[in-house]
């Protein structure tokens, strides 16, 4: 048996999100375990789908909104939601207070990650994220077209989000440009 105090694990911070990875410290082989504190107006990540991993999000404090291509749902404190493998999702906190979420993903170590970004060469509506070469790339699973996952205007990092109509758009985290990809 392994145990730890969550606060004793060093967090990494990206914007207003504090993430503590608990899998390694607990020596968990089969499940990914992350503890998040999400500031108001921030999100854990952009829209993405794990092809071979299901995820469960337990809201410990506050409330979050789970965005999917089928719509959004508010998940309140004490509630839990499961996201199936291949289902696009993003956990965001549009509410006025910080939210604390425990995220579990199984099986652990899955790397087949997809984003709802269309291919400029064929009719594919999704791209695989490839991190193996050091920089993030978008690779079409249909035709193999490979491109850098960066803003064409400034070279900044892109994140897939839903627009006001519930359709996926890419948003540059540096300059704010919004691009409809499909």
N, C-alpha and C positions, 0 to 999 in steps of 0.2 A: 504494500500500500504506500502511496505517495500523497503528500498533502502540502499545501502552501497557503500563505496569506496573499490574496490578490494584490494588495498594495505593495508587497515586497518584490513583485516582478517589475523590472524596469519597463516603462511604456515607450512606445514610439509614437510620435505625434505627426499627423499630417493635417494641416489646417486646424480646424476645431474638433478633430477626432483624436482621442487618446486610445490606443490599442495596446492591450497586454496579451501577448501570446502565452497561453498556459500549457499547450501540448507538451513541449519539451520538458518543462520543469516538473510536470506530472508523469513524464515518461509514457505518454499516451501513444500507442502505436496505431490504433485503428480509427481515431477520431481527432479532428482538428478542433481546438478549443480556444476561443478568443473572447476577451472581456473588453467591451467598448464603452467609453463615455463620449457621447455625441453632443456637441454644443448646438444651441438653437441655430437653425439655418444651414447646418452642415449635413453631410452624408458619409456613410461608411465607404461607399465606392459608387461608380457609375453603374448603369444597367449592364448586367453580365449574366451568363449562365454557365454553370459547371456541368459539363456533359455527363460525368460519371459520379457526381457527388450530390447527395441531398444535404440541405442545410435546415437547421432549426434555430429560430431566434426567440429567446425568452427575454421579455422586457422586465427588468428588475426594478427600474425606477423611471418615472415619467411616461412618455408615449413616443412612438415613432410611426412613420408612415411607410408601409411597404409598397413600392411601386412595381408593377408588372406590366407587361404589354396588354393585359386584360383589364387594367385599371389599378386603383389604389385602395388600400385598406389601412385604417388606423389600428395599431396594436397598442393597447394600454398596459399600464403596469400590472403585472401578474398574469398577462396573457402570453401565449406562445403560438408561433406560426411555423409551419413546415413548407419549404420550397423544394419541389421535386427536381431531380436531375434534368437538365435541359431547359428549365423554366427561367426566363429572364426576370431579374429582380434587382432592386436597389433599396437599401434601408436609409431613410432620410429623417431628419428631425426638423420639420417646419414649425414646431410648437415653441412656446415661449420659455421653456425650461430645459436644462440639460436632460438627456436620457441615458440610462445605463442598460446595456444589452449584453447577454451572454449568447454567443453564437457557437453552434456545434455543427461540424461538417463531417460526413462519413461517406465513403472511406477517406482516410487521411492521405495527403500527398498527391491529389489529383491535379494535373496540369492542363487538361483540355478545357480551356476557358474560351467562351464565345461572347461576342458583342453584337448588338443589332445594327451593324454597319454594312451597307450594301457594297457589292463589288463593282468597280467601274468597268470591268471587262466582261462580266456575264450577268445573269439574272439572280445570282445568289443574294439573299437578304441578310446573311450573317457572315462574320469573319472570325477566324480564330486568332487569339492573341498569342504571339510567340515572343518569349523573353530569352530564348537560348543564346542569341548572339550578343547580348549585352544591352542592346537598345530594343525598345518595344516595337514590334512589327505586326501588321495585319496581314493574314494569309487567308485567301479564299479557299474554303474546303471544296468548292466545286471545280474551279479551274486552276488553282494554285497561284493566282496573281498575288504578288508580294509587294507591300509598300510600307513605308515608315508610318507609324501611328503618331503623327505630329500635325500640328496646325499648319496649313499651307500658307497662312499669312505671317505668322511670327515664329513658327517652329516649336511652340509650347505644347504641353501635355493636353491631350483630348480626353474627354469623359462623355460617355453616352448617357443622356437623360431623356425624360419625357418632356415634350413641349406642352403648351396649354391645351392642345387637342388630343393629348395622350399618345402622340406619335414620337418615335425616337429621333433625337437630334444629337449631333456631336457639339460639345461646348468646349472651347479652349479655356483652360484654367488660367492662362496668362493674359490674353487680350480680350477674352469674353466673346469672341465671334461664335455665332451659332450656325451650324450647317446641317441641312437635312441630307441624310446619306442615302435614303432610298425612297 
